[in-house]
Amino acid sequence: MILVKPDIKPTMSGIGSLAYRFVTRRFSTLLIASTAGAFTLNYTLNKATDLYWDTVNKGKQWKEVKLTIQ
């Protein structure tokens, strides 16, 4: 007796399916999405780092000290 498994293909659902259909299916859209993501991540991390640095070093930076010297 030979057991034959039915041909079952897994289906993607949710965010993974949307990402595949609209972004990763074509290389050009993947390239545009990854470039936009890199610029967005760079901008966000840069602003967050600057905010943290300004908070930690409040009153010690030249942009604040030069007002009291002049």
C-alpha angles and dihedrals in degrees: 000000000000118000115214118198115218115248099257118176117197113239123218118225138184124003095353092057093048092048091051095046097047107026119019100037093081124038094222093059091044090053093049092046094048092047092049090046092051093051091046093048091047093050093045095048091045092053093044092050092048091049092050092046093049091048095049095044099040111157094011101081127097093240089063099034097051090064091060094045096052 
